[in-house]
C-alpha cells in the first residue's frame, strides 16, 4: 500500500503514537446505550461539558457538505474491520486507529457504536487550539496541520467524541481526515470499503438520489447528540431506538 503521508492537504501527515487504544469492556442495556454512549464521553475530558454546552437546544439542521458518511449502528457487528482498515491506511502502529468502538446492548443483543471525528461545522477543537492547527475546509472536512500543532492536547479535551490520538514521539495530535487521498481518486474511505456488512455508507450529498442523501433527508440518519452544538457536517448515524 502506498504511503498516504505525502498525499495529505498542505503536506499534513497521519500521525503515530505508541500507547494502545483502549476499548471499554463494559456494556450497557440498549436504551441506556442509546442515551449515554456519547453523553458520557462528552464529560470525560476536563472542561469538555462546558465547552460543548450539551444542554443547549439542538440546531434545526446540520450544515451541508458535499460528502456524507452514514454509519448504521443497527448493522455493525463490532468486528473492528473499519478500525483496522483505518490503522493500515494511515500507517498507525498496532492498536491505534482514528476509529474506536463503544460496546453496549445485552447478552442477547449486542450493540456497537463506531466513533470517529464527526467533522463538525462548529468544532470546539478548533476553537481551543492556540495555534490554529485545527481548521475546517470549505467542504466541511476538519483537518490538523501537524506543522502548527504544539501538542497541548486542548483539542483532545474539547472533543466530546474522544476522536483524536496523540503521537508521543512527535508530540502532535491527529485524527480522521476522511481519506481525502482516496476520495480524490473516486474511491470511498478505507473504513467504508472494509465494512462487509454495509454498516458504513459514503456518498455525495449533491446528488439528491444518492443513498446518503435519501437517508439524511428522511431523518433516518441523524447526527450524534446535536444538543452538543458542534453541528456535525459529514457523519450521521442510524441507531435503533
C-alpha positions in Angstrom: 0.0 0.0 0.0 1.3 3.4 -0.8 2.2 5.8 1.9 -0.6 8.3 2.3 1.6 10.7 4.3 2.7 12.6 1.2 -0.8 13.0 -0.1 -2.4 15.0 2.7 -3.6 18.5 2.1 -1.0 21.1 2.9 1.6 18.4 3.3 -0.1 17.2 6.5 0.8 13.7 7.7 -1.0 10.9 9.5 0.5 10.8 13.0 1.5 7.9 15.2 1.8 7.2 18.9 2.8 4.2 20.9 0.1 3.9 23.5 -2.5 1.3 22.6 -6.1 2.4 22.1 -8.3 1.3 24.9 -11.8 -0.1 24.4 -14.1 -0.4 27.4 -15.2 -3.9 28.2 -18.4 -2.7 30.0 -21.7 -3.0 28.3 -24.9 -1.1 28.7 -28.6 -2.0 28.2 -30.0 -1.0 24.8 -31.8 2.2 26.0 -29.0 3.3 28.3 -26.5 2.7 25.5 -28.5 4.9 23.1 -28.9 7.7 25.7 -25.5 7.7 27.3 -22.9 6.2 25.0 -21.7 9.6 23.9 -23.2 11.8 26.6 -20.7 10.1 29.0 -17.8 10.7 26.5 -18.7 14.3 26.4 -17.7 14.8 30.0 -14.7 12.6 30.0 -12.2 15.4 29.4 -11.7 18.3 31.8 -13.9 21.2 30.7 -15.5 19.3 27.8 -19.0 19.7 29.1 -18.8 23.5 29.4 -17.1 23.8 26.1 -19.8 21.7 24.3 -22.8 23.3 26.1 -24.7 20.0 25.8 -27.8 21.5 27.4 -28.4 24.0 24.7 -31.2 23.4 22.2 -30.3 21.4 19.2 -29.8 23.2 15.9 -32.6 22.6 13.4 -30.2 21.1 10.9 -26.6 20.4 10.2 -24.7 22.4 7.5 -24.4 20.9 4.1 -21.2 19.3 2.9 -20.6 17.6 -0.5 -19.6 14.4 1.5 -21.6 12.3 3.8 -20.7 9.2 5.8 -23.7 7.4 7.3 -22.9 4.8 10.0 -25.7 2.2 10.5 -25.2 1.0 14.1 -28.0 -1.5 13.6 -25.8 -3.4 11.2 -22.5 -3.0 12.9 -21.3 -6.3 14.4 -18.2 -4.9 16.1 -15.7 -7.0 14.2 -13.3 -4.0 14.0 -12.7 -4.2 10.3 -13.1 -0.4 10.0 -10.8 0.2 12.9 -8.0 -1.9 11.4 -8.6 -0.5 7.8 -8.1 3.0 9.2 -4.9 1.9 11.0 -3.4 0.4 7.9 -4.5 3.2 5.6 -2.8 5.8 7.8 0.2 3.8 8.8 -0.6 3.8 12.5 1.0 1.4 15.0 -0.8 -1.7 16.1 -3.6 -1.0 18.4 -4.1 2.6 17.1 -6.8 4.0 14.9 -8.8 7.1 14.3 -11.9 5.0 15.0 -13.0 3.4 18.2 -15.9 1.2 19.1 -18.3 1.8 22.0 -19.9 -1.5 23.1 -23.4 -1.8 24.5 -26.6 -3.7 24.5 -27.3 -7.0 26.3 -26.0 -10.6 26.2 -28.9 -11.4 23.8 -28.4 -8.3 21.6 -25.0 -6.7 21.4 -24.7 -3.2 20.1 -21.6 -1.4 18.8 -21.2 2.3 18.0 -18.2 3.2 15.9 -17.0 6.7 16.8 -14.6 8.9 15.0 -14.2 12.6 14.1 -17.6 14.0 13.2 -16.1 16.8 11.1 -18.2 19.4 12.9 -19.1 22.8 11.4 -18.6 24.3 14.8 -15.6 22.3 16.0 -14.6 23.1 19.6 -11.3 21.5 18.9 -10.5 24.4 16.5 -11.8 27.0 18.9 -9.5 26.0 21.7 -6.4 25.4 19.5 -3.9 28.2 20.4 -2.0 27.9 17.1 -5.0 27.3 14.7 -3.6 23.9 13.8 -7.1 22.5 13.6 -9.2 24.0 10.9 -12.2 23.2 8.7 -12.0 23.2 4.9 -14.8 24.7 2.8 -16.1 21.2 2.1 -16.5 20.5 5.8 -13.6 18.2 6.3 -11.8 19.1 9.6 -8.0 18.7 9.4 -5.0 19.1 11.7 -1.9 20.9 10.3 0.7 19.0 12.3 3.3 21.6 11.4 1.4 24.0 13.6 0.4 21.6 16.4 2.3 22.2 19.7 0.9 19.1 21.4 -1.0 21.0 24.1 -3.9 18.5 23.9 -6.5 21.2 24.4 -8.4 19.8 21.3 -8.4 16.3 22.8 -10.1 17.7 25.9 -12.6 19.7 23.9 -13.7 16.9 21.6 -16.8 15.2 23.2 -16.3 12.2 20.9 -12.7 11.4 22.0 -11.8 11.2 18.4 -8.2 12.3 18.5 -5.0 10.4 19.2 -1.6 11.7 20.4 1.8 10.9 19.0 4.1 10.7 22.0 7.2 10.6 19.8 6.4 13.6 17.7 4.3 15.5 20.2 1.4 16.2 17.9 -2.3 15.3 17.7 -4.1 13.8 14.7 -7.5 12.3 13.7 -9.6 11.1 10.8 -9.1 13.1 7.6 -11.8 11.2 5.7 -9.1 9.5 3.4 -9.1 12.6 1.2 -6.4 10.9 -1.0 -8.8 8.0 -1.8 -11.8 10.4 -2.3 -9.7 12.4 -4.8 -9.3 9.2 -6.8 -13.0 8.5 -6.8 -12.8 5.8 -4.0 -14.5 5.5 -0.7 -12.7 6.0 2.6 -10.8 2.8 3.7 -13.2 2.2 6.6 -16.2 2.1 4.2 -14.5 -0.3 1.8 -13.6 -2.6 4.7 -17.1 -2.9 6.1 -18.5 -6.1 4.6 -21.9 -5.8 6.3 -22.7 -2.4 4.8 -22.8 -0.5 8.1 -20.8 2.4 6.5 -22.3 4.3 3.6 -20.4 7.0 1.9 -21.6 9.3 -0.9 -22.2 12.7 -2.3 -24.9 14.9 -0.9 -25.0 17.0 -4.1 -26.9 14.0 -5.6 -30.4 14.0 -4.1 -30.9 10.5 -5.4 -27.8 9.1 -3.6 -28.4 6.7 -0.7 -26.8 9.0 1.8 -28.9 11.9 0.6 -32.1 9.9 1.0 -31.2 8.6 4.4 -30.4 12.1 5.7 -33.5 13.7 4.1 -35.8 11.1 5.5 -34.5 11.7 9.0 -33.4 8.1 9.4 -29.8 9.1 9.6 -29.1 11.8 12.3 -26.1 13.5 13.8 -24.9 12.2 17.2 -26.0 14.4 20.0 -26.9 17.6 18.1 -27.5 19.2 21.5 -23.8 19.5 21.9 -23.9 22.3 19.4 -21.0 21.0 17.3 -23.1 20.7 14.1 -21.6 17.5 12.5 -21.4 18.3 8.8 -20.4 14.9 7.4 -21.2 12.0 9.8 -24.7 10.9 10.7 -25.9 7.7 12.4 -28.7 5.2 12.2 -29.4 4.0 15.7 -32.4 1.8 16.6 -34.5 3.5 19.3 
